[in-house]
Amino acid sequence: MTILQKNLSRYGAVALSVAAGAFIARSLLKNDKLPLRARGSRVVLNTTIARRPEELFSLWKNFELWPFFIESLQEVRHEDDGVTYWRAAIGERMVSWRSELTEEKEECCLAWTTLPGSDIEHHGRIEFNEAPGAHGTEVHVELFYSAPFGKIGKTLTRIAGRSIESVLSEELRHFKQFAESGETPRATLEELQ
Amino acid sequence: MKALCWHGKHDIRFENAPDPKIINARDAIIRVTSTAICGSDLHLYNGLNPTMEPGDVLGHEFMGIVEEVGKNVPNLKPGDRVVVPFNIACGGCYFCKGEQYSLCDNSNPNARMLEKLYGFSGAGLFGYSHAYGGYPGGQAEYVRVPFADVGPIVVESDLADEQVLFLSDILVTAYQAVEQAGVRPGDTVAVWGCGPIGVLSVLCAKLQGAEQIIAIDRFPMRLAKAQEVGAQTIHYEKQDVFERLLEVTSGRGPDICIDAVGMEAHGRSLDARFDEFMNVARIEQDRAHALREVMKCCRKGGVVSIPGVYSGYIDRVPFGAAFAKALTFRMGQTHSHRYMAPLLRKIEKGEIDPSFIITHRVALSEGAAAYKYFAEQKDDCLKVVMKP
């Protein structure tokens, strides 16, 4: 056996074990009994916004303003006991979920989770940290989500050919645009329809 | 309304387009009184931008009368006469706050398209492709102006449209091209390209105190225009540019070299021919012969300023020369908003009158023909102004 062949067979073994590991992991991910963190998908988003952390914290917490910068949101309303009800149009389907805050540090971070019975099960956390210089605030979002299987799940995995991650990243951009300029830029009226 | 719309390479049509409406609270609707064709519109005319769509309304140099304003535009009222900068800026992001308006974070609704190409996106532009936002442009009877509380400048004096129209792009662009190079007393400035930006760069270099200005082109009429505002000239097909520049600077080379040509350079040298081949073969879009020559000719420790537009990858750039000579590069879209007010004051005081570059005045309905003769360099065309 030449050195090259030895290396190839060694890499082959490694590749095989990685593939096996991935297969086992994939089977595990399908198990609904595992916590969301383990079986769901993770999305991490970062942006810098030219506003103070406390301004962004209160803007973010003002959930009822969200439909102004997130198009798909049809309704956001506060219910009793710190629970918020969300309704969104995703593709041609309506989905809704209820969420509650699980962590709140004034001017710094918020974490939330959805309640049982939600169409989109997820939990997430957002941090607002003062950025260096005149950059404003560094915003860091981490989200774990799991969509139900079936039609909605498929719709959710890709919206109009785009990944959930790119859709969420665009929504975070809309938050930045709203925070910095007070509106969402639009080229034409048709885009709104 | 009627507008000049893009339908494909060399296919511009004067036709019906949707009437603009107020969409956001910071919008204004302007009735266009004068609009111009920019050299960069020719890149669209020549089909070099893959994100144009049939029916797109062209034009980013325009001015007019305010017809309607959204509820958050306290600085404008219907009836105001305004010039509108070609790039759109929100005024609230890090870049706008630092007066780098052309880098605005928030005005391009299609920012993700440019991010894929360049890593980050700059500001949205009027009438300049979907990658730059898909905003309908100003070669139209009416146009919607977003962030109208930040961009448009009100003209209160009774100056003619032709005297102030170029605050929208070419005058501020030429001014920035010179200013960002930092002219010092005694400096020699060389300008490649005697299109409107090149000729106005000569004017602005004079204004900012350059000792000696040399303009380079191949069209006698354009060279004459540059000469009219104080430049010595080099006809690059008749003289060797490098040799001639050494002669007039006594072997030093120009202190500041301005590339007012951009991605559609012409030339007879080997590299220019190769660019043309790469262009036809669709391997490389930018033909950068002028930029290569600029990098060779600039003196040691000099400044290269690039108002000419480039869009993609460029091959055979003499980066070794740039490194060995410790060149400084300044470039980018113009931070128009920064220069409009001070330059309007200079026009009002009579220190500058950029209207001398206009060679053609036509109705907007004749715009399609104007694009053709401007692109083909027919009839000594330097600048076309159109009236809707």
Boltz contact constraints between the chains, C-beta under 6 A:
constraints:
  - contact:
      token1: [A, 50]
      token2: [B, 93]
      max_distance: 6.0
  - contact:
      token1: [A, 50]
      token2: [B, 94]
      max_distance: 6.0
  - contact:
      token1: [A, 135]
      token2: [B, 94]
      max_distance: 6.0
  - contact:
      token1: [A, 177]
      token2: [B, 106]
      max_distance: 6.0
  - contact:
      token1: [A, 180]
      token2: [B, 92]
      max_distance: 6.0
  - contact:
      token1: [A, 180]
      token2: [B, 93]
      max_distance: 6.0
  - contact:
      token1: [A, 180]
      token2: [B, 106]
      max_distance: 6.0
  - contact:
      token1: [A, 181]
      token2: [B, 90]
      max_distance: 6.0
  - contact:
      token1: [A, 181]
      token2: [B, 92]
      max_distance: 6.0
  - contact:
      token1: [A, 181]
      token2: [B, 106]
      max_distance: 6.0
  - contact:
      token1: [A, 183]
      token2: [B, 24]
      max_distance: 6.0
  - contact:
      token1: [A, 185]
      token2: [B, 107]
      max_distance: 6.0
  - contact:
      token1: [A, 185]
      token2: [B, 109]
      max_distance: 6.0
  - contact:
      token1: [A, 186]
      token2: [B, 23]
      max_distance: 6.0
  - contact:
      token1: [A, 186]
      token2: [B, 109]
      max_distance: 6.0
  - contact:
      token1: [A, 187]
      token2: [B, 109]
      max_distance: 6.0
  - contact:
      token1: [A, 187]
      token2: [B, 133]
      max_distance: 6.0
  - contact:
      token1: [A, 187]
      token2: [B, 134]
      max_distance: 6.0
  - contact:
      token1: [A, 187]
      token2: [B, 135]
      max_distance: 6.0
  - contact:
      token1: [A, 189]
      token2: [B, 21]
      max_distance: 6.0
  - contact:
      token1: [A, 189]
      token2: [B, 23]
      max_distance: 6.0
